[in-house]
């Protein structure tokens, strides 16, 4: 028979309709204000700790809408944001040394839907509310840090190779190496050519070299700094418990960070903009501090100030740095003072173990390093001021050798210890960042955008429905079913992919509705044309679908190519719009051709040759 689908094809369409409906349902349930509690160390929370959290909430007189403990994390849901905020403050005070407490908006999807993996789409910043940051990476600082590292590495390489040198210093045009004689010059050149091939080596005088970073190395440094900063920022955002954050590169030195659903914007800004790390150095007890203060700073040592502003002389050689720290958690030491408990990687542990074993009885200092960047107004113009703040937070005598795990004290408060532990855990930024643009979208504005977007979708849908019923009658009703099926399929696919819906994405849904009905208009007009040519009703239906399909395919292929290009080259909202368009084109072709054909076959294909068509 011309207009008859096999059973398997009917079952396929109906199965897709049922599955699509199920996986689009979670988007109807909204979100609950929630508090997320996660361990501040590498060890996840245990059931006993989760029970303590539940008891703390209950004892404070708060009632949870739901309390979940999965994958070592607690999620407590509440009926309103007021209760959510109060419980978050309560838990931060109570669990300060043990866990990270974050505000969240958790999907209110019923358990029976979650059991089959059905989750709602993520909503973008413009729909859910939250914060948008544009961060500028200080590439000059990244370059200076690299030069400082090379400076230290060259000294170390010379010492290991037993090459005598007068000085290795950082100059404006690179790193200057001065040797005492011709023999040392030859030996130094051999070491530099072997171990530092990515630096340009020039002889600038008798027994004197200048090393500068190559253009290729410069590009690699900037690319690496940007990549490491993006990774570190992503780790820090994970501490905030943000669902579907957007962290992406913009240009050569900027990073866009969007945090939908974040309510604690001050905390987010503090974590993203702070660049902090630690360095462990031996105290120089062989030279006089007062002599260094008068300008005679000894070679291999450097003058610092402790927290009280008193001068202290430290060795230039760094034992371990923050990038060798694999885990950090805050707590209290045996004297009840705030402390950060450090775990080092293999290389750092080996170095720390060897050095502490060789220096028992000598003092070791902990240097806290923070990069601050602020914009000041000077003579009516905005000037960016960058500052590297270094202070000795702790000096302790090495009583015994230690390597992988130890503690750092000397912090002013439990809050400072928690923040430092979080920053060390997430990793140090490769270069300081400055927030050059900050935009906050309130939840009320987000809800207004959702309402307006939904109104536009509903209005467009109803107008199309009314037009199709008036103009095409029964075939218009069939087209309307395909239209509804198309929207359900589109939303379900985006939910399964856990895609992020933005306001431009909603515009994409409206456009998809219009494009989907275009295909049905083409089919219906082809059928009417066949009827005017005097063909039978069954033949007209068959030929209408067959002839319209090529035109539908042509028009949608061109749209699909444009959508793919938009997705490939676009960023942010454009990419969101393109994603909806790509999925919508695929679903609209399927529903317009296959699902309407199934219904037409049901109503007309099994009735022999009907006397008339309602078209």
DAKAVEN-V966851 format. One line per field, one symbol per residue. phi: phi as a letter, one per 40 degrees, with the letter a starting at -180 (. if undefined). psi: psi as a letter, one per 20 degrees, with the letter a starting at -180 (. if undefined). burial: + if it has 24 or more other C-alpha atoms within 12 Angstrom, else -. A space follows every 10 residues. Layout:
# DAKAVEN-V966851
phi: ???
psi: ???
burial: ???
This chain:
# DAKAVEN-V966851
phi: .cbaccdccc cccccccccc ccccddcccg bbcbbbbbcc bccccbdccc cccccccccc gbbccabbbb fgbbbbcbca cccdcccccd ccccbdcbab bbcabbdccc ccccccgcbc ccccdcbcgi bbbbbbcccc cccccccccc dcccdccccc cfccacabbc bcbibcbbbc accccccccc cccccbccbc bbcbicfabb bbcccccdcc cccccccccc cccccccdcc gccfcbbacb gcabbcbbbc gcbccccccc ccccbbabbb bcccccbccc cccchbcccg bacbbcccgc cabbcccccb bcccccaabc abcccgccab cbbccdcccc ccccccccbc gbcbbbbcbb cbbabbcbfg bcbcbbabbb accabbccca cabcbabbbg ccadcccccc cccccchccc acbbccabbb bcdccccccc cccccccccc ccccdccccc cbfccccccc ccccdccccd cccccccfcb cbcccccccc cccccccdcc cdcccccccc cccgcccccc cccdcccccc cccdcccccc ccccccccbc bfdccccccc cccccccccc cccccccccc cccbccbgbc cabcb
psi: qgmpqrghhg hgghghgggg ggiihhiiia qppqpppqqj aiprqrhghg hhgghggghi jqpqhqoqoq kjqpopqrhr hghggghggg hghhkgihrp pqqroppkpq hhhhhjjpqr qqprhihirb qpqopppnhh hgghhghhgh ghhggghggh jlppqgqoqp rhjbppppqh rhghgggghg gghgilhjqp pqojrplpqp pqprgghggh ggggggghgg gghgghhhhi kpplqooqqo bijqppopnp iphmhggghg hhipoqrqpp qqpoihrpgh hhhjimpqpj rqprqahjjq qqpqqhppfq rhijphqpqq bqaijjqpqp pqprrggggg ggggghhikp iqqqqopppp pppqpqooki qppppppopp qoippqpohr qrfgprqpaj qhrhghgggg gghhgiqqph qqqpoipppp oqhhhghggg ggggghgggg ggggggghgg hjcghhgghh ghgghggggg hgghggilrp prghhhhhgg hhgghhhggh ggghhgghgh hhijqrgghg gghggghhgg gggghhgggg gggggghhir qchghgghgh ggghgghhgg hhgghhhggg hghhhjkcnq hqpm.
burial: -++++----- --+--++-++ +++++++--- ++++++++++ +---+---++ --++-++--- -+-++++++- --++++++-- --+++-++++ ++--++++++ ++++++++++ -------+++ ++++++++++ +++++++++- ++++++++-+ ++-+++++-- --+++-++++ ---++++++- ---++-+++- ++---+--++ +-----++++ +++------- ++++++++++ ++++++++++ +++++++++- --++++++++ +++++--+++ ++++++++++ ++++----+- ---------+ ++++++---- -+++++++++ ++++++++++ ++-----+++ ++++---++- +++-++--+- -+++++++++ +++------- ---------+ ++++++-+-- ++++++++++ +--+++++++ ++++++++++ ++++++-+-+ +++--++-++ --+---+--+ +--++--+-- -+-+++++++ ++++++++++ ++++++-+++ ++++++++++ ++++++++++ ++++++++++ +----+++++ +++++++++- -++--+--++ --++------ -+++++++++ ++++++++++ ++++++++++ +--++----- --+++
